[in-house]
């Protein structure tokens, strides 16, 4: 649009200042959103892989999977009722390890699934170890930041067992700790070292592909010694220690940034439009159509917005390059699309307020300066 371009060229400083403010606001929203997503993945990415499962936990655990302790008898009864093909035992154990010959301790989470429905994590390098191995481990690659590399030997501090890191996987963290996947032989050795026999072993959860409602119907009145509860993955994740508080704080920051954006953009566009009352009045007086002025204003606003959002995305991309490897940052396309839609929505509201001013301009009063 000729009028919009001409005004931008004649008032470069004013429009540049506006675009800088919008770009910085959007950049801050994108950065905090990426931090929130990154922290969420760092806290629960290993367990989020079971998104289609219902989790059966010990009721006294308050939906915290790390507190749940199902007895072998309870698990056997659940498998009989659900069917062995529809029940997967999940074992989770937080432990501390150190590299052989080193004193530095490293926090680690051990995951073990029964052989009935084994889970094969995606590897970043190498092949899967043999199922019967009692030594070879697959560990999340984030453990490299602690000095553990491929083919290193690590020692579990609780049991005294040693394992060899033969493969790395990715996106497998739990409670901000890297996850190591154990097979059934390794888990049995670990339990024996901790003083548990086969009939005394405790398990974190039983997973089933049935819905929560169907699972509750199936396990109702089956005579369990323990009281159990069925919960969805979303409830399991939300109950992780610190997860809700962490995400709630960041979501509140993002909400406040959007509220601030509403006021800043609204005030900017309102003031700039109000300053042009005389120009709009003169243009109307010489026969310029109100629709043309409205279209010009919309084009000008959207053009500034798109340029600003493009700059903010570029800044976000450059930030991801220079962030340290240990910084949990993840910005999915869906999140980006949602944030862009939010800013476009805010701008549309601001445009509507400005359009109202353009329509109300009286040519005679504007020329007279009233």
Buried (B, 14 or more C-beta within 10 A) or exposed (E): BEBBEEBBEEEEEBBEEBBEBBBBBBBBBBBBBBBBBBBBBBBBBBBBBBEEBBBBBBBEBEBBBBBBBBBBEBBEBBBEBBEEEBBBBBBBBEBEBBBEEEEEEBBBBBBBBBEBBEEEBEBEEEEBBEEEBEBBBBBBBBBBEBEBEBEBBBBBBBBEBEBBBBBBBEBBBBBBBBBBBBBBBBBBBBBBEBEBEEEEBBBBBBBBBBEBEBBBEBBEEEEBEBEBBBBBBEBBBBBBEEBEEBBEEBEEBBEEBBEEBBEBBBEBBBEBBEEBBBBBBBBBEEEBEBEEBBBBBBBBBBBBBBBBBEBBBEBBEEBBEEBEEEBBBBBEEEBBEEBBEBBEEBBEEBBEBBBEBBEEBBBEEBEEEE
